[in-house]
Amino acid sequence: GNPLFLIESAKTGGNAVQTKTLLQKVRQMCAAPIQERGLSLWDVTFEKEGPRYLLSIIVDKESGVDIEDCEYVSRAVDPQLDEPEFDSLPSYVLCVSSAGLERTLRTPEHLEWALGRRVELTFYRPHDGAKSKAGVLDAYDGETLTVDGVVYSRREISSCREYFDFTSIRPQGRAAE
């Protein structure tokens, strides 16, 4: 699975820091430690999960992300989030993790990266009787995604992620049937 390193912060308060501003500042905070570890920043999100918020920093590395990478970034960023300008944030958990095998594809950059790869689209409403569709992302033009030759509008897609067929994995030592 994804390496995951969590530090819980017991901050409470209003939501005066705008989410967009927070995400920009966290991206800046991450730049040096991510570069020092040979990582790339995949995404930063701040989302409500149950009674709290989750501040997620998602990193990637060609050779794979390990727990030490996540811990390094977390320990570098966490003290900066203790600065007074962040006191108005609601209670949150800081999570640094790898993008993983089935990474979320939210941004135009993510979708450009995924061209030629297997993806899974989830739709707001069933499309041809199906709530989701897995296939190769053939094209992306900003408004539409083409998967296995079929064009879908971004407006009808609730989420998109890289797709990995876990059923294709056989236990070691077992011959194909």
C-alpha positions in Angstrom: 0.0 0.0 0.0 0.9 3.6 0.2 3.5 4.6 2.8 1.7 6.9 5.2 3.0 9.1 8.0 0.6 11.1 10.1 1.1 13.8 12.7 -2.0 15.0 14.4 -2.2 18.7 15.2 -4.5 19.9 17.9 -5.3 23.2 16.4 -8.8 24.7 16.6 -10.3 27.9 15.4 -12.1 29.6 12.6 -11.4 29.1 8.9 -9.9 32.5 8.2 -7.1 31.1 6.1 -8.6 30.5 2.7 -8.1 27.0 1.4 -6.5 28.2 -1.9 -4.0 30.4 0.0 -3.2 27.5 2.4 -2.5 25.1 -0.4 -0.2 27.6 -2.1 1.7 28.2 1.2 2.0 24.4 1.9 3.3 23.9 -1.7 6.0 26.5 -1.0 6.8 24.9 2.4 7.3 21.5 0.7 9.6 22.7 -2.1 12.9 22.4 -0.3 12.4 19.1 1.6 10.9 17.5 -1.5 13.8 18.6 -3.6 16.3 17.4 -0.9 14.7 13.9 -1.0 14.6 13.7 -4.8 10.8 13.7 -4.7 8.2 15.5 -6.8 5.0 17.0 -5.4 2.0 15.3 -6.8 -0.8 17.2 -4.9 -1.8 19.1 -1.8 -5.4 18.9 -0.6 -7.3 20.2 2.5 -10.6 18.4 2.8 -13.1 17.7 5.5 -13.1 14.1 6.7 -15.7 13.5 9.5 -15.3 16.0 12.3 -11.9 17.2 11.2 -9.9 18.3 8.2 -7.1 16.3 6.4 -4.2 18.3 5.1 -2.6 15.9 2.6 0.7 16.3 0.9 1.1 13.7 -1.8 4.6 13.0 -3.1 6.1 10.8 -5.9 9.5 9.5 -6.8 10.5 7.4 -9.8 12.2 4.7 -7.6 9.3 4.7 -5.2 8.4 6.7 -2.0 9.3 5.2 1.4 8.3 6.0 4.9 11.5 8.0 5.5 10.6 10.3 2.6 7.2 10.9 4.1 8.6 11.4 7.5 11.2 13.9 6.2 8.6 16.0 4.5 6.2 15.9 7.4 8.9 16.9 10.0 10.0 19.8 7.7 6.4 21.1 7.2 4.8 20.5 10.5 6.7 23.2 12.5 6.0 25.8 9.8 2.3 25.1 10.2 2.6 26.1 13.9 3.2 29.7 12.8 0.6 32.2 14.0 -0.8 32.8 10.5 -2.2 29.3 10.6 -3.9 29.6 14.1 -7.3 30.1 12.4 -7.3 26.7 10.8 -9.8 24.2 12.0 -8.6 21.1 13.7 -6.7 18.9 11.1 -4.5 15.9 10.6 -1.3 16.3 8.5 -0.8 13.4 6.2 2.2 12.9 3.9 1.9 9.9 1.5 3.0 8.6 -1.8 0.8 9.1 -4.8 0.4 5.3 -5.0 -0.5 2.9 -7.8 -4.0 4.2 -8.1 -3.3 7.9 -7.7 -6.0 10.4 -8.1 -5.9 12.4 -11.3 -7.4 15.8 -10.5 -5.4 18.4 -12.4 -4.7 19.0 -16.1 -1.0 18.1 -15.3 -2.2 14.8 -13.8 -4.2 13.9 -16.8 -1.4 14.9 -19.2 0.9 12.6 -17.2 -1.7 9.7 -17.5 -1.9 9.8 -21.3 -1.4 6.2 -22.5 -2.0 4.8 -19.0 -4.9 2.8 -17.7 -7.4 5.0 -15.8 -10.8 4.5 -14.1 -13.4 7.2 -14.6 -16.3 7.4 -12.1 -19.4 9.2 -13.4 -22.0 11.4 -11.6 -24.7 9.4 -13.4 -24.4 6.0 -15.0 -22.9 6.2 -18.5 -24.2 3.4 -20.8 -25.5 1.7 -17.7 -22.2 1.8 -15.8 -21.2 4.0 -12.9 -17.5 3.7 -13.9 -15.3 2.9 -16.8 -11.7 1.6 -16.9 -9.5 1.8 -20.0 -6.5 3.6 -21.6 -6.6 7.4 -21.5 -6.1 8.1 -25.2 -6.5 11.9 -25.2 -7.3 14.9 -23.0 -8.0 18.4 -24.3 -9.0 20.3 -21.2 -12.7 19.7 -21.6 -12.9 16.0 -22.6 -11.2 12.7 -21.9 -11.0 9.9 -24.5 -10.8 6.5 -22.9 -10.6 3.5 -25.3 -11.8 5.7 -28.1 -14.9 6.9 -26.3 -15.1 10.7 -25.5 -16.4 11.8 -22.1 -17.0 15.3 -20.9 -15.2 16.4 -17.7 -18.6 17.6 -16.5 -20.0 14.0 -16.4 -16.9 12.6 -14.5 -16.9 12.8 -10.7 -13.4 11.3 -10.3 -10.5 9.9 -12.3 -7.7 7.8 -11.0 -4.9 5.6 -12.4 -6.2 2.1 -12.7 -4.3 -1.0 -11.6 -5.8 -4.5 -12.2 -4.9 -6.2 -8.9 -6.5 -9.5 -10.2 -3.6 -9.8 -12.6 -1.2 -10.5 -9.7 -0.5 -14.1 -9.0 1.1 -15.3 -5.8 4.8 -16.2 -6.2 5.5 -19.7 -7.2 2.1 -20.3 -8.8 2.0 -21.0 -12.5 -0.6 -19.3 -14.7 -3.8 -21.4 -15.0 
